[in-house]
Amino acid sequence: MEAIIEPQEETKLAEVVNFYQRKKEKEINKLTSEQKFKLLVMQVMCNISEEDLEGIFERGLSVDQLFTGVANRYFKNEKAIRQ
């Protein structure tokens, strides 16, 4: 006669809520599609890390201000290269 083993129920651990992560997600969700695209472009072209972006936004810069600064610097360098 074989012993029947009952499967034990897994106890679910409480999920730890990362309020900082939620705040960051809310901020990103507030961005327009154009701002999200600008952010993506800057991350790819300038190799900007998440930590760098967090620091930039903590200083109060908006995505649009950051994008303008990056574009101005890029095209200023492009003019210098062409001359």
mmCIF file of the N, C-alpha and C atoms, coordinates in Angstrom:
data_MODEL
# 
_entry.id   MODEL 
# 
loop_
_atom_site.group_PDB 
_atom_site.id 
_atom_site.type_symbol 
_atom_site.label_atom_id 
_atom_site.label_alt_id 
_atom_site.label_comp_id 
_atom_site.label_asym_id 
_atom_site.label_entity_id 
_atom_site.label_seq_id 
_atom_site.pdbx_PDB_ins_code 
_atom_site.Cartn_x 
_atom_site.Cartn_y 
_atom_site.Cartn_z 
_atom_site.occupancy 
_atom_site.B_iso_or_equiv 
_atom_site.pdbx_formal_charge 
_atom_site.auth_seq_id 
_atom_site.auth_comp_id 
_atom_site.auth_asym_id 
_atom_site.auth_atom_id 
_atom_site.pdbx_PDB_model_num 
ATOM 1   N N  . MET A 1 1  ? 0.843  -1.181 0.000   1.00 0.00 ? 1  MET A N  1 
ATOM 2   C CA . MET A 1 1  ? 0.000  0.000  0.000   1.00 0.00 ? 1  MET A CA 1 
ATOM 3   C C  . MET A 1 1  ? 0.892  1.249  0.000   1.00 0.00 ? 1  MET A C  1 
ATOM 4   N N  . GLU A 1 2  ? 0.630  2.144  -0.945  1.00 0.00 ? 2  GLU A N  1 
ATOM 5   C CA . GLU A 1 2  ? 1.438  3.356  -1.067  1.00 0.00 ? 2  GLU A CA 1 
ATOM 6   C C  . GLU A 1 2  ? 0.867  4.456  -0.178  1.00 0.00 ? 2  GLU A C  1 
ATOM 7   N N  . ALA A 1 3  ? 1.777  5.230  0.361   1.00 0.00 ? 3  ALA A N  1 
ATOM 8   C CA . ALA A 1 3  ? 1.347  6.361  1.184   1.00 0.00 ? 3  ALA A CA 1 
ATOM 9   C C  . ALA A 1 3  ? 0.972  7.517  0.260   1.00 0.00 ? 3  ALA A C  1 
ATOM 10  N N  . ILE A 1 4  ? -0.113 8.148  0.538   1.00 0.00 ? 4  ILE A N  1 
ATOM 11  C CA . ILE A 1 4  ? -0.554 9.299  -0.253  1.00 0.00 ? 4  ILE A CA 1 
ATOM 12  C C  . ILE A 1 4  ? -0.005 10.556 0.405   1.00 0.00 ? 4  ILE A C  1 
ATOM 13  N N  . ILE A 1 5  ? 0.737  11.314 -0.379  1.00 0.00 ? 5  ILE A N  1 
ATOM 14  C CA . ILE A 1 5  ? 1.325  12.552 0.141   1.00 0.00 ? 5  ILE A CA 1 
ATOM 15  C C  . ILE A 1 5  ? 0.496  13.715 -0.379  1.00 0.00 ? 5  ILE A C  1 
ATOM 16  N N  . GLU A 1 6  ? -0.020 14.469 0.534   1.00 0.00 ? 6  GLU A N  1 
ATOM 17  C CA . GLU A 1 6  ? -0.819 15.645 0.187   1.00 0.00 ? 6  GLU A CA 1 
ATOM 18  C C  . GLU A 1 6  ? 0.126  16.790 -0.170  1.00 0.00 ? 6  GLU A C  1 
ATOM 19  N N  . PRO A 1 7  ? -0.121 17.470 -1.273  1.00 0.00 ? 7  PRO A N  1 
ATOM 20  C CA . PRO A 1 7  ? 0.721  18.637 -1.588  1.00 0.00 ? 7  PRO A CA 1 
ATOM 21  C C  . PRO A 1 7  ? 0.478  19.745 -0.564  1.00 0.00 ? 7  PRO A C  1 
ATOM 22  N N  . GLN A 1 8  ? 1.571  20.344 -0.149  1.00 0.00 ? 8  GLN A N  1 
ATOM 23  C CA . GLN A 1 8  ? 1.453  21.428 0.829   1.00 0.00 ? 8  GLN A CA 1 
ATOM 24  C C  . GLN A 1 8  ? 1.192  22.736 0.090   1.00 0.00 ? 8  GLN A C  1 
ATOM 25  N N  . GLU A 1 9  ? 0.355  23.524 0.677   1.00 0.00 ? 9  GLU A N  1 
ATOM 26  C CA . GLU A 1 9  ? 0.082  24.832 0.086   1.00 0.00 ? 9  GLU A CA 1 
ATOM 27  C C  . GLU A 1 9  ? 1.276  25.738 0.322   1.00 0.00 ? 9  GLU A C  1 
ATOM 28  N N  . GLU A 1 10 ? 1.634  26.469 -0.721  1.00 0.00 ? 10 GLU A N  1 
ATOM 29  C CA . GLU A 1 10 ? 2.728  27.416 -0.574  1.00 0.00 ? 10 GLU A CA 1 
ATOM 30  C C  . GLU A 1 10 ? 2.206  28.655 0.128   1.00 0.00 ? 10 GLU A C  1 
ATOM 31  N N  . THR A 1 11 ? 2.956  29.094 1.094   1.00 0.00 ? 11 THR A N  1 
ATOM 32  C CA . THR A 1 11 ? 2.556  30.328 1.766   1.00 0.00 ? 11 THR A CA 1 
ATOM 33  C C  . THR A 1 11 ? 3.095  31.494 0.951   1.00 0.00 ? 11 THR A C  1 
ATOM 34  N N  . LYS A 1 12 ? 2.234  32.422 0.678   1.00 0.00 ? 12 LYS A N  1 
ATOM 35  C CA . LYS A 1 12 ? 2.641  33.594 -0.096  1.00 0.00 ? 12 LYS A CA 1 
ATOM 36  C C  . LYS A 1 12 ? 3.214  34.630 0.856   1.00 0.00 ? 12 LYS A C  1 
ATOM 37  N N  . LEU A 1 13 ? 4.368  35.118 0.476   1.00 0.00 ? 13 LEU A N  1 
ATOM 38  C CA . LEU A 1 13 ? 4.993  36.166 1.265   1.00 0.00 ? 13 LEU A CA 1 
ATOM 39  C C  . LEU A 1 13 ? 4.382  37.507 0.885   1.00 0.00 ? 13 LEU A C  1 
ATOM 40  N N  . ALA A 1 14 ? 4.393  38.390 1.820   1.00 0.00 ? 14 ALA A N  1 
ATOM 41  C CA . ALA A 1 14 ? 3.873  39.730 1.547   1.00 0.00 ? 14 ALA A CA 1 
ATOM 42  C C  . ALA A 1 14 ? 4.764  40.402 0.511   1.00 0.00 ? 14 ALA A C  1 
ATOM 43  N N  . GLU A 1 15 ? 4.140  41.082 -0.417  1.00 0.00 ? 15 GLU A N  1 
ATOM 44  C CA . GLU A 1 15 ? 4.890  41.789 -1.445  1.00 0.00 ? 15 GLU A CA 1 
ATOM 45  C C  . GLU A 1 15 ? 5.356  43.127 -0.890  1.00 0.00 ? 15 GLU A C  1 
ATOM 46  N N  . VAL A 1 16 ? 6.638  43.368 -1.026  1.00 0.00 ? 16 VAL A N  1 
ATOM 47  C CA . VAL A 1 16 ? 7.202  44.624 -0.544  1.00 0.00 ? 16 VAL A CA 1 
ATOM 48  C C  . VAL A 1 16 ? 6.954  45.687 -1.603  1.00 0.00 ? 16 VAL A C  1 
ATOM 49  N N  . VAL A 1 17 ? 6.343  46.762 -1.200  1.00 0.00 ? 17 VAL A N  1 
ATOM 50  C CA . VAL A 1 17 ? 6.023  47.841 -2.125  1.00 0.00 ? 17 VAL A CA 1 
ATOM 51  C C  . VAL A 1 17 ? 7.175  48.835 -2.124  1.00 0.00 ? 17 VAL A C  1 
ATOM 52  N N  . ASN A 1 18 ? 7.740  49.048 -3.289  1.00 0.00 ? 18 ASN A N  1 
ATOM 53  C CA . ASN A 1 18 ? 8.814  50.010 -3.441  1.00 0.00 ? 18 ASN A CA 1 
ATOM 54  C C  . ASN A 1 18 ? 8.177  51.340 -3.856  1.00 0.00 ? 18 ASN A C  1 
ATOM 55  N N  . PHE A 1 19 ? 7.987  52.214 -2.876  1.00 0.00 ? 19 PHE A N  1 
ATOM 56  C CA . PHE A 1 19 ? 7.299  53.475 -3.147  1.00 0.00 ? 19 PHE A CA 1 
ATOM 57  C C  . PHE A 1 19 ? 8.089  54.357 -4.107  1.00 0.00 ? 19 PHE A C  1 
ATOM 58  N N  . TYR A 1 20 ? 9.410  54.286 -4.024  1.00 0.00 ? 20 TYR A N  1 
ATOM 59  C CA . TYR A 1 20 ? 10.233 55.082 -4.933  1.00 0.00 ? 20 TYR A CA 1 
ATOM 60  C C  . TYR A 1 20 ? 9.998  54.633 -6.377  1.00 0.00 ? 20 TYR A C  1 
ATOM 61  N N  . GLN A 1 21 ? 9.942  53.313 -6.589  1.00 0.00 ? 21 GLN A N  1 
ATOM 62  C CA . GLN A 1 21 ? 9.697  52.772 -7.933  1.00 0.00 ? 21 GLN A CA 1 
ATOM 63  C C  . GLN A 1 21 ? 8.319  53.179 -8.434  1.00 0.00 ? 21 GLN A C  1 
ATOM 64  N N  . ARG A 1 22 ? 7.333  53.125 -7.549  1.00 0.00 ? 22 ARG A N  1 
ATOM 65  C CA . ARG A 1 22 ? 5.971  53.532 -7.947  1.00 0.00 ? 22 ARG A CA 1 
ATOM 66  C C  . ARG A 1 22 ? 5.929  55.002 -8.337  1.00 0.00 ? 22 ARG A C  1 
ATOM 67  N N  . LYS A 1 23 ? 6.629  55.833 -7.565  1.00 0.00 ? 23 LYS A N  1 
ATOM 68  C CA . LYS A 1 23 ? 6.664  57.268 -7.860  1.00 0.00 ? 23 LYS A CA 1 
ATOM 69  C C  . LYS A 1 23 ? 7.293  57.497 -9.231  1.00 0.00 ? 23 LYS A C  1 
ATOM 70  N N  . LYS A 1 24 ? 8.381  56.790 -9.499  1.00 0.00 ? 24 LYS A N  1 
ATOM 71  C CA . LYS A 1 24 ? 9.069  56.923 -10.773 1.00 0.00 ? 24 LYS A CA 1 
ATOM 72  C C  . LYS A 1 24 ? 8.156  56.495 -11.923 1.00 0.00 ? 24 LYS A C  1 
ATOM 73  N N  . GLU A 1 25 ? 7.438  55.392 -11.741 1.00 0.00 ? 25 GLU A N  1 
ATOM 74  C CA . GLU A 1 25 ? 6.514  54.920 -12.771 1.00 0.00 ? 25 GLU A CA 1 
ATOM 75  C C  . GLU A 1 25 ? 5.394  55.928 -13.015 1.00 0.00 ? 25 GLU A C  1 
ATOM 76  N N  . LYS A 1 26 ? 4.890  56.548 -11.945 1.00 0.00 ? 26 LYS A N  1 
ATOM 77  C CA . LYS A 1 26 ? 3.840  57.557 -12.103 1.00 0.00 ? 26 LYS A CA 1 
ATOM 78  C C  . LYS A 1 26 ? 4.357  58.752 -12.884 1.00 0.00 ? 26 LYS A C  1 
ATOM 79  N N  . GLU A 1 27 ? 5.597  59.161 -12.581 1.00 0.00 ? 27 GLU A N  1 
ATOM 80  C CA . GLU A 1 27 ? 6.183  60.297 -13.289 1.00 0.00 ? 27 GLU A CA 1 
ATOM 81  C C  . GLU A 1 27 ? 6.340  59.979 -14.774 1.00 0.00 ? 27 GLU A C  1 
ATOM 82  N N  . ILE A 1 28 ? 6.789  58.784 -15.086 1.00 0.00 ? 28 ILE A N  1 
ATOM 83  C CA . ILE A 1 28 ? 6.959  58.394 -16.484 1.00 0.00 ? 28 ILE A CA 1 
ATOM 84  C C  . ILE A 1 28 ? 5.609  58.306 -17.183 1.00 0.00 ? 28 ILE A C  1 
ATOM 85  N N  . ASN A 1 29 ? 4.603  57.818 -16.479 1.00 0.00 ? 29 ASN A N  1 
ATOM 86  C CA . ASN A 1 29 ? 3.266  57.720 -17.075 1.00 0.00 ? 29 ASN A CA 1 
ATOM 87  C C  . ASN A 1 29 ? 2.650  59.088 -17.345 1.00 0.00 ? 29 ASN A C  1 
ATOM 88  N N  . LYS A 1 30 ? 3.108  60.118 -16.629 1.00 0.00 ? 30 LYS A N  1 
ATOM 89  C CA . LYS A 1 30 ? 2.607  61.476 -16.845 1.00 0.00 ? 30 LYS A CA 1 
ATOM 90  C C  . LYS A 1 30 ? 3.164  62.095 -18.127 1.00 0.00 ? 30 LYS A C  1 
ATOM 91  N N  . LEU A 1 31 ? 4.267  61.546 -18.635 1.00 0.00 ? 31 LEU A N  1 
ATOM 92  C CA . LEU A 1 31 ? 4.904  62.112 -19.814 1.00 0.00 ? 31 LEU A CA 1 
ATOM 93  C C  . LEU A 1 31 ? 4.029  61.903 -21.042 1.00 0.00 ? 31 LEU A C  1 
ATOM 94  N N  . THR A 1 32 ? 4.103  62.857 -21.952 1.00 0.00 ? 32 THR A N  1 
ATOM 95  C CA . THR A 1 32 ? 3.403  62.698 -23.226 1.00 0.00 ? 32 THR A CA 1 
ATOM 96  C C  . THR A 1 32 ? 4.167  61.678 -24.073 1.00 0.00 ? 32 THR A C  1 
ATOM 97  N N  . SER A 1 33 ? 3.550  61.208 -25.131 1.00 0.00 ? 33 SER A N  1 
ATOM 98  C CA . SER A 1 33 ? 4.232  60.244 -26.007 1.00 0.00 ? 33 SER A CA 1 
ATOM 99  C C  . SER A 1 33 ? 5.481  60.880 -26.623 1.00 0.00 ? 33 SER A C  1 
ATOM 100 N N  . GLU A 1 34 ? 5.417  62.171 -26.906 1.00 0.00 ? 34 GLU A N  1 
ATOM 101 C CA . GLU A 1 34 ? 6.575  62.879 -27.456 1.00 0.00 ? 34 GLU A CA 1 
ATOM 102 C C  . GLU A 1 34 ? 7.715  62.913 -26.437 1.00 0.00 ? 34 GLU A C  1 
ATOM 103 N N  . GLN A 1 35 ? 7.401  63.183 -25.184 1.00 0.00 ? 35 GLN A N  1 
ATOM 104 C CA . GLN A 1 35 ? 8.425  63.218 -24.143 1.00 0.00 ? 35 GLN A CA 1 
ATOM 105 C C  . GLN A 1 35 ? 9.021  61.831 -23.900 1.00 0.00 ? 35 GLN A C  1 
ATOM 106 N N  . LYS A 1 36 ? 8.183  60.799 -23.948 1.00 0.00 ? 36 LYS A N  1 
ATOM 107 C CA . LYS A 1 36 ? 8.691  59.431 -23.789 1.00 0.00 ? 36 LYS A CA 1 
ATOM 108 C C  . LYS A 1 36 ? 9.660  59.094 -24.920 1.00 0.00 ? 36 LYS A C  1 
ATOM 109 N N  . PHE A 1 37 ? 9.325  59.536 -26.132 1.00 0.00 ? 37 PHE A N  1 
ATOM 110 C CA . PHE A 1 37 ? 10.200 59.291 -27.276 1.00 0.00 ? 37 PHE A CA 1 
ATOM 111 C C  . PHE A 1 37 ? 11.523 60.038 -27.105 1.00 0.00 ? 37 PHE A C  1 
ATOM 112 N N  . LYS A 1 38 ? 11.454 61.285 -26.676 1.00 0.00 ? 38 LYS A N  1 
ATOM 113 C CA . LYS A 1 38 ? 12.673 62.064 -26.438 1.00 0.00 ? 38 LYS A CA 1 
ATOM 114 C C  . LYS A 1 38 ? 13.556 61.371 -25.405 1.00 0.00 ? 38 LYS A C  1 
ATOM 115 N N  . LEU A 1 39 ? 12.941 60.877 -24.363 1.00 0.00 ? 39 LEU A N  1 
ATOM 116 C CA . LEU A 1 39 ? 13.671 60.185 -23.306 1.00 0.00 ? 39 LEU A CA 1 
ATOM 117 C C  . LEU A 1 39 ? 14.361 58.937 -23.861 1.00 0.00 ? 39 LEU A C  1 
ATOM 118 N N  . LEU A 1 40 ? 13.649 58.177 -24.657 1.00 0.00 ? 40 LEU A N  1 
ATOM 119 C CA . LEU A 1 40 ? 14.207 56.972 -25.272 1.00 0.00 ? 40 LEU A CA 1 
ATOM 120 C C  . LEU A 1 40 ? 15.374 57.318 -26.192 1.00 0.00 ? 40 LEU A C  1 
ATOM 121 N N  . VAL A 1 41 ? 15.204 58.348 -27.005 1.00 0.00 ? 41 VAL A N  1 
ATOM 122 C CA . VAL A 1 41 ? 16.260 58.773 -27.927 1.00 0.00 ? 41 VAL A CA 1 
ATOM 123 C C  . VAL A 1 41 ? 17.510 59.170 -27.149 1.00 0.00 ? 41 VAL A C  1 
ATOM 124 N N  . MET A 1 42 ? 17.341 59.931 -26.094 1.00 0.00 ? 42 MET A N  1 
ATOM 125 C CA . MET A 1 42 ? 18.497 60.360 -25.300 1.00 0.00 ? 42 MET A CA 1 
ATOM 126 C C  . MET A 1 42 ? 19.183 59.177 -24.632 1.00 0.00 ? 42 MET A C  1 
ATOM 127 N N  . GLN A 1 43 ? 18.400 58.228 -24.132 1.00 0.00 ? 43 GLN A N  1 
ATOM 128 C CA . GLN A 1 43 ? 18.992 57.064 -23.487 1.00 0.00 ? 43 GLN A CA 1 
ATOM 129 C C  . GLN A 1 43 ? 19.829 56.265 -24.484 1.00 0.00 ? 43 GLN A C  1 
ATOM 130 N N  . VAL A 1 44 ? 19.339 56.137 -25.716 1.00 0.00 ? 44 VAL A N  1 
ATOM 131 C CA . VAL A 1 44 ? 20.051 55.354 -26.724 1.00 0.00 ? 44 VAL A CA 1 
ATOM 132 C C  . VAL A 1 44 ? 21.251 56.123 -27.272 1.00 0.00 ? 44 VAL A C  1 
ATOM 133 N N  . MET A 1 45 ? 21.034 57.364 -27.698 1.00 0.00 ? 45 MET A N  1 
ATOM 134 C CA . MET A 1 45 ? 22.103 58.133 -28.341 1.00 0.00 ? 45 MET A CA 1 
ATOM 135 C C  . MET A 1 45 ? 23.200 58.558 -27.377 1.00 0.00 ? 45 MET A C  1 
ATOM 136 N N  . CYS A 1 46 ? 22.811 58.908 -26.171 1.00 0.00 ? 46 CYS A N  1 
ATOM 137 C CA . CYS A 1 46 ? 23.775 59.452 -25.214 1.00 0.00 ? 46 CYS A CA 1 
ATOM 138 C C  . CYS A 1 46 ? 24.198 58.433 -24.165 1.00 0.00 ? 46 CYS A C  1 
ATOM 139 N N  . ASN A 1 47 ? 23.636 57.240 -24.251 1.00 0.00 ? 47 ASN A N  1 
ATOM 140 C CA . ASN A 1 47 ? 23.950 56.189 -23.287 1.00 0.00 ? 47 ASN A CA 1 
ATOM 141 C C  . ASN A 1 47 ? 23.731 56.675 -21.850 1.00 0.00 ? 47 ASN A C  1 
ATOM 142 N N  . ILE A 1 48 ? 22.593 57.309 -21.621 1.00 0.00 ? 48 ILE A N  1 
ATOM 143 C CA . ILE A 1 48 ? 22.249 57.830 -20.300 1.00 0.00 ? 48 ILE A CA 1 
ATOM 144 C C  . ILE A 1 48 ? 21.628 56.700 -19.487 1.00 0.00 ? 48 ILE A C  1 
ATOM 145 N N  . SER A 1 49 ? 22.182 56.461 -18.314 1.00 0.00 ? 49 SER A N  1 
ATOM 146 C CA . SER A 1 49 ? 21.674 55.383 -17.462 1.00 0.00 ? 49 SER A CA 1 
ATOM 147 C C  . SER A 1 49 ? 20.456 55.856 -16.670 1.00 0.00 ? 49 SER A C  1 
ATOM 148 N N  . GLU A 1 50 ? 19.759 54.894 -16.077 1.00 0.00 ? 50 GLU A N  1 
ATOM 149 C CA . GLU A 1 50 ? 18.603 55.212 -15.230 1.00 0.00 ? 50 GLU A CA 1 
ATOM 150 C C  . GLU A 1 50 ? 19.032 56.090 -14.055 1.00 0.00 ? 50 GLU A C  1 
ATOM 151 N N  . GLU A 1 51 ? 20.203 55.783 -13.481 1.00 0.00 ? 51 GLU A N  1 
ATOM 152 C CA . GLU A 1 51 ? 20.698 56.558 -12.342 1.00 0.00 ? 51 GLU A CA 1 
ATOM 153 C C  . GLU A 1 51 ? 20.979 57.999 -12.741 1.00 0.00 ? 51 GLU A C  1 
ATOM 154 N N  . ASP A 1 52 ? 21.574 58.176 -13.933 1.00 0.00 ? 52 ASP A N  1 
ATOM 155 C CA . ASP A 1 52 ? 21.847 59.528 -14.426 1.00 0.00 ? 52 ASP A CA 1 
ATOM 156 C C  . ASP A 1 52 ? 20.547 60.308 -14.604 1.00 0.00 ? 52 ASP A C  1 
ATOM 157 N N  . LEU A 1 53 ? 19.556 59.653 -15.194 1.00 0.00 ? 53 LEU A N  1 
ATOM 158 C CA . LEU A 1 53 ? 18.266 60.313 -15.408 1.00 0.00 ? 53 LEU A CA 1 
ATOM 159 C C  . LEU A 1 53 ? 17.619 60.702 -14.088 1.00 0.00 ? 53 LEU A C  1 
ATOM 160 N N  . GLU A 1 54 ? 17.689 59.806 -13.116 1.00 0.00 ? 54 GLU A N  1 
ATOM 161 C CA . GLU A 1 54 ? 17.102 60.108 -11.809 1.00 0.00 ? 54 GLU A CA 1 
ATOM 162 C C  . GLU A 1 54 ? 17.754 61.343 -11.211 1.00 0.00 ? 54 GLU A C  1 
ATOM 163 N N  . GLY A 1 55 ? 19.081 61.422 -11.311 1.00 0.00 ? 55 GLY A N  1 
ATOM 164 C CA . GLY A 1 55 ? 19.794 62.583 -10.791 1.00 0.00 ? 55 GLY A CA 1 
ATOM 165 C C  . GLY A 1 55 ? 19.410 63.860 -11.513 1.00 0.00 ? 55 GLY A C  1 
ATOM 166 N N  . ILE A 1 56 ? 19.253 63.763 -12.817 1.00 0.00 ? 56 ILE A N  1 
ATOM 167 C CA . ILE A 1 56 ? 18.872 64.927 -13.623 1.00 0.00 ? 56 ILE A CA 1 
ATOM 168 C C  . ILE A 1 56 ? 17.490 65.424 -13.217 1.00 0.00 ? 56 ILE A C  1 
ATOM 169 N N  . PHE A 1 57 ? 16.546 64.492 -13.078 1.00 0.00 ? 57 PHE A N  1 
ATOM 170 C CA . PHE A 1 57 ? 15.179 64.882 -12.731 1.00 0.00 ? 57 PHE A CA 1 
ATOM 171 C C  . PHE A 1 57 ? 15.077 65.368 -11.290 1.00 0.00 ? 57 PHE A C  1 
ATOM 172 N N  . GLU A 1 58 ? 15.919 64.840 -10.408 1.00 0.00 ? 58 GLU A N  1 
ATOM 173 C CA . GLU A 1 58 ? 15.930 65.319 -9.021  1.00 0.00 ? 58 GLU A CA 1 
ATOM 174 C C  . GLU A 1 58 ? 16.383 66.771 -8.955  1.00 0.00 ? 58 GLU A C  1 
ATOM 175 N N  . ARG A 1 59 ? 17.184 67.187 -9.925  1.00 0.00 ? 59 ARG A N  1 
ATOM 176 C CA . ARG A 1 59 ? 17.640 68.585 -9.979  1.00 0.00 ? 59 ARG A CA 1 
ATOM 177 C C  . ARG A 1 59 ? 16.577 69.507 -10.553 1.00 0.00 ? 59 ARG A C  1 
ATOM 178 N N  . GLY A 1 60 ? 15.480 68.916 -11.015 1.00 0.00 ? 60 GLY A N  1 
ATOM 179 C CA . GLY A 1 60 ? 14.366 69.731 -11.485 1.00 0.00 ? 60 GLY A CA 1 
ATOM 180 C C  . GLY A 1 60 ? 14.308 69.960 -12.982 1.00 0.00 ? 60 GLY A C  1 
ATOM 181 N N  . LEU A 1 61 ? 15.181 69.306 -13.747 1.00 0.00 ? 61 LEU A N  1 
ATOM 182 C CA . LEU A 1 61 ? 15.127 69.463 -15.199 1.00 0.00 ? 61 LEU A CA 1 
ATOM 183 C C  . LEU A 1 61 ? 14.010 68.604 -15.769 1.00 0.00 ? 61 LEU A C  1 
ATOM 184 N N  . SER A 1 62 ? 13.338 69.121 -16.769 1.00 0.00 ? 62 SER A N  1 
ATOM 185 C CA . SER A 1 62 ? 12.289 68.345 -17.439 1.00 0.00 ? 62 SER A CA 1 
ATOM 186 C C  . SER A 1 62 ? 12.901 67.589 -18.616 1.00 0.00 ? 62 SER A C  1 
ATOM 187 N N  . VAL A 1 63 ? 12.153 66.660 -19.162 1.00 0.00 ? 63 VAL A N  1 
ATOM 188 C CA . VAL A 1 63 ? 12.595 65.919 -20.347 1.00 0.00 ? 63 VAL A CA 1 
ATOM 189 C C  . VAL A 1 63 ? 12.853 66.894 -21.487 1.00 0.00 ? 63 VAL A C  1 
ATOM 190 N N  . ASP A 1 64 ? 11.977 67.869 -21.651 1.00 0.00 ? 64 ASP A N  1 
ATOM 191 C CA . ASP A 1 64 ? 12.116 68.833 -22.746 1.00 0.00 ? 64 ASP A CA 1 
ATOM 192 C C  . ASP A 1 64 ? 13.371 69.689 -22.584 1.00 0.00 ? 64 ASP A C  1 
ATOM 193 N N  . GLN A 1 65 ? 13.650 70.132 -21.365 1.00 0.00 ? 65 GLN A N  1 
ATOM 194 C CA . GLN A 1 65 ? 14.854 70.929 -21.123 1.00 0.00 ? 65 GLN A CA 1 
ATOM 195 C C  . GLN A 1 65 ? 16.111 70.108 -21.386 1.00 0.00 ? 65 GLN A C  1 
ATOM 196 N N  . LEU A 1 66 ? 16.101 68.885 -20.936 1.00 0.00 ? 66 LEU A N  1 
ATOM 197 C CA . LEU A 1 66 ? 17.241 68.001 -21.149 1.00 0.00 ? 66 LEU A CA 1 
ATOM 198 C C  . LEU A 1 66 ? 17.450 67.741 -22.640 1.00 0.00 ? 66 LEU A C  1 
ATOM 199 N N  . PHE A 1 67 ? 16.368 67.485 -23.353 1.00 0.00 ? 67 PHE A N  1 
ATOM 200 C CA . PHE A 1 67 ? 16.445 67.220 -24.791 1.00 0.00 ? 67 PHE A CA 1 
ATOM 201 C C  . PHE A 1 67 ? 17.000 68.434 -25.534 1.00 0.00 ? 67 PHE A C  1 
ATOM 202 N N  . THR A 1 68 ? 16.532 69.618 -25.174 1.00 0.00 ? 68 THR A N  1 
ATOM 203 C CA . THR A 1 68 ? 17.024 70.849 -25.801 1.00 0.00 ? 68 THR A CA 1 
ATOM 204 C C  . THR A 1 68 ? 18.517 71.011 -25.562 1.00 0.00 ? 68 THR A C  1 
ATOM 205 N N  . GLY A 1 69 ? 18.952 70.778 -24.334 1.00 0.00 ? 69 GLY A N  1 
ATOM 206 C CA . GLY A 1 69 ? 20.377 70.883 -24.015 1.00 0.00 ? 69 GLY A CA 1 
ATOM 207 C C  . GLY A 1 69 ? 21.223 69.894 -24.797 1.00 0.00 ? 69 GLY A C  1 
ATOM 208 N N  . VAL A 1 70 ? 20.757 68.663 -24.889 1.00 0.00 ? 70 VAL A N  1 
ATOM 209 C CA . VAL A 1 70 ? 21.484 67.634 -25.640 1.00 0.00 ? 70 VAL A CA 1 
ATOM 210 C C  . VAL A 1 70 ? 21.540 68.007 -27.120 1.00 0.00 ? 70 VAL A C  1 
ATOM 211 N N  . ALA A 1 71 ? 20.411 68.445 -27.679 1.00 0.00 ? 71 ALA A N  1 
ATOM 212 C CA . ALA A 1 71 ? 20.366 68.823 -29.097 1.00 0.00 ? 71 ALA A CA 1 
ATOM 213 C C  . ALA A 1 71 ? 21.298 70.000 -29.373 1.00 0.00 ? 71 ALA A C  1 
ATOM 214 N N  . ASN A 1 72 ? 21.273 71.011 -28.509 1.00 0.00 ? 72 ASN A N  1 
ATOM 215 C CA . ASN A 1 72 ? 22.152 72.170 -28.703 1.00 0.00 ? 72 ASN A CA 1 
ATOM 216 C C  . ASN A 1 72 ? 23.618 71.764 -28.658 1.00 0.00 ? 72 ASN A C  1 
ATOM 217 N N  . ARG A 1 73 ? 23.970 70.924 -27.715 1.00 0.00 ? 73 ARG A N  1 
ATOM 218 C CA . ARG A 1 73 ? 25.363 70.482 -27.601 1.00 0.00 ? 73 ARG A CA 1 
ATOM 219 C C  . ARG A 1 73 ? 25.756 69.650 -28.825 1.00 0.00 ? 73 ARG A C  1 
ATOM 220 N N  . TYR A 1 74 ? 24.868 68.774 -29.259 1.00 0.00 ? 74 TYR A N  1 
ATOM 221 C CA . TYR A 1 74 ? 25.157 67.913 -30.411 1.00 0.00 ? 74 TYR A CA 1 
ATOM 222 C C  . TYR A 1 74 ? 25.394 68.746 -31.666 1.00 0.00 ? 74 TYR A C  1 
ATOM 223 N N  . PHE A 1 75 ? 24.506 69.687 -31.933 1.00 0.00 ? 75 PHE A N  1 
ATOM 224 C CA . PHE A 1 75 ? 24.639 70.458 -33.163 1.00 0.00 ? 75 PHE A CA 1 
ATOM 225 C C  . PHE A 1 75 ? 25.747 71.496 -33.071 1.00 0.00 ? 75 PHE A C  1 
ATOM 226 N N  . LYS A 1 76 ? 26.079 71.954 -31.877 1.00 0.00 ? 76 LYS A N  1 
ATOM 227 C CA . LYS A 1 76 ? 27.227 72.844 -31.720 1.00 0.00 ? 76 LYS A CA 1 
ATOM 228 C C  . LYS A 1 76 ? 28.496 72.070 -32.073 1.00 0.00 ? 76 LYS A C  1 
ATOM 229 N N  . ASN A 1 77 ? 28.604 70.835 -31.595 1.00 0.00 ? 77 ASN A N  1 
ATOM 230 C CA . ASN A 1 77 ? 29.762 70.001 -31.919 1.00 0.00 ? 77 ASN A CA 1 
ATOM 231 C C  . ASN A 1 77 ? 29.805 69.668 -33.404 1.00 0.00 ? 77 ASN A C  1 
ATOM 232 N N  . GLU A 1 78 ? 28.644 69.462 -34.004 1.00 0.00 ? 78 GLU A N  1 
ATOM 233 C CA . GLU A 1 78 ? 28.577 69.155 -35.432 1.00 0.00 ? 78 GLU A CA 1 
ATOM 234 C C  . GLU A 1 78 ? 29.101 70.335 -36.246 1.00 0.00 ? 78 GLU A C  1 
ATOM 235 N N  . LYS A 1 79 ? 28.753 71.572 -35.853 1.00 0.00 ? 79 LYS A N  1 
ATOM 236 C CA . LYS A 1 79 ? 29.240 72.766 -36.554 1.00 0.00 ? 79 LYS A CA 1 
ATOM 237 C C  . LYS A 1 79 ? 30.754 72.858 -36.438 1.00 0.00 ? 79 LYS A C  1 
ATOM 238 N N  . ALA A 1 80 ? 31.286 72.572 -35.253 1.00 0.00 ? 80 ALA A N  1 
ATOM 239 C CA . ALA A 1 80 ? 32.728 72.647 -35.047 1.00 0.00 ? 80 ALA A CA 1 
ATOM 240 C C  . ALA A 1 80 ? 33.456 71.612 -35.903 1.00 0.00 ? 80 ALA A C  1 
ATOM 241 N N  . ILE A 1 81 ? 32.875 70.446 -36.070 1.00 0.00 ? 81 ILE A N  1 
ATOM 242 C CA . ILE A 1 81 ? 33.492 69.393 -36.883 1.00 0.00 ? 81 ILE A CA 1 
ATOM 243 C C  . ILE A 1 81 ? 33.486 69.780 -38.354 1.00 0.00 ? 81 ILE A C  1 
ATOM 244 N N  . ARG A 1 82 ? 32.410 70.409 -38.817 1.00 0.00 ? 82 ARG A N  1 
ATOM 245 C CA . ARG A 1 82 ? 32.289 70.782 -40.235 1.00 0.00 ? 82 ARG A CA 1 
ATOM 246 C C  . ARG A 1 82 ? 33.228 71.921 -40.616 1.00 0.00 ? 82 ARG A C  1 
ATOM 247 N N  . GLN A 1 83 ? 33.615 72.751 -39.663 1.00 0.00 ? 83 GLN A N  1 
ATOM 248 C CA . GLN A 1 83 ? 34.445 73.927 -39.979 1.00 0.00 ? 83 GLN A CA 1 
ATOM 249 C C  . GLN A 1 83 ? 35.876 73.572 -40.202 1.00 0.00 ? 83 GLN A C  1 
# 
